[in-house]
Amino acid sequence: MRSGGVAPTTEATLQALRAAEFPVAGQYIYLNHAALGPLPRRTADAIAELAQDFRDRGVLAEAKWFGAIARTRALVAQLLNVSPDDLAFTKNTSQGLNIVAASLPWRPGDVIVTVRGEFPANVYPWLALQQRGVQVRFVKMRHGQICLADLESALQGARLLAISWVQYSNGFRIDLEAVSRLCAQRGVWLCLDAIQGVGALPIDLQATPVDFCAFGAHKWLLAPQGVGVLYVNPRVRDLLQPANVGWLGVEWRDYTAFDYDSPLSASAARYEEGTRPLVGIAGLEQSLRLLLEVGPEPIAAHLLDLTDYLAQRLLERGYSVLSPLEPRQRSGILTFCHAQRSAQELFAALRQARIVGAVREGGVRISPHLYNTREEMDAVLAALPV
Ligand SMILES: Cc1ncc(COP(=O)(O)O)c(C=O)c1O
């Protein structure tokens, strides 16, 4: 199957991966990675092997599998272009955001800026701080977009901006470079919810620094549910007073020498508290290897090609595209609607044709990944009412 405007070598790699790693593609036209990524075959196999090893050997299996923790941390570091020491494993995005919210030194009257329309995971942790006298200021989106000028005025006197890299509803991608600069110039901490971007789009946290970046791995990173990552910029690491501390968050050497006065771990592992989500981490390692085999740039080019292809044809057929069409604002998400048909009706028509999408904010959301093809976009068009 042809997938369109990407380099022929990438095209061949993607087709080989589709056949070898994504059994889901034989059952469905799966276009819902913004909700949940299917596990690649190698990821599912690693998890099954881990389960068998722990079933048969108990604690003795740890020696084989514990190495996955450092290897996966290094792979995430490579993907984000940061040091492994800046990364903590979490169970999901929310936990990462809550660690930041609960551990920063807030003062009554401090202002946090966020966006009306953010996924609630990136709102509740900040609203909870109102109990401590912190104010939450919302920026409104205009026509599905977050305007820099609106952010700029909302950031007056603020201490933190909590924002998604990519909006879950319509796929709007912020200009991370501009937002990073804006926050740095104003001395505002930048906390990025990156779950709808990491795995789909390239990111370089050296080139576009943020203070905090949290994401779960079960969407675009194609890992199991229950594992996520929190990046903490080393320049603010000591600012956070971890609200939750535990035996793996401190420097300790062996099980015979617990003295209860070990200092916090020097690295971001200080936020990890206790036993890590090993099943998810071992799965994430394999999924990251697969994604890095192709590379973030070719994956992003492929996704933009597919969503662009679909968007143009939807517009020709009288559908409205709710996602931004400007290349720099786009992502792996495309949301659309029809003036005479409800989103539920469109969604049902797709399901009838074994196409898995989602309904979000009054539209149908389509979110392909590296193994999807232009032919599958044609199938979406064929399944939709004219
Ligand atoms: C922007 C965004 N943040 C967070 C989440 C999920 O948060 P968590 O990983 O804590 O379940 C989602 C989607 O489920 C999302 O779209």
The ligand as an ORCA input file, in Angstrom:
! r2SCAN-3c Opt
* xyz 0 1
  C      -3.673     16.581     26.724
  C      -3.897     15.358     27.559
  N      -3.336     15.276     28.789
  C      -3.496     14.192     29.557
  C      -4.243     13.106     29.124
  C      -4.361     11.890     29.962
  O      -3.799     12.027     31.222
  P      -3.278     10.734     31.992
  O      -2.048     10.252     31.260
  O      -2.986     11.211     33.339
  O      -4.390      9.738     31.964
  C      -4.854     13.161     27.857
  C      -5.706     12.087     27.309
  O      -6.164     11.149     27.816
  C      -4.664     14.307     27.071
  O      -5.199     14.376     25.856
*
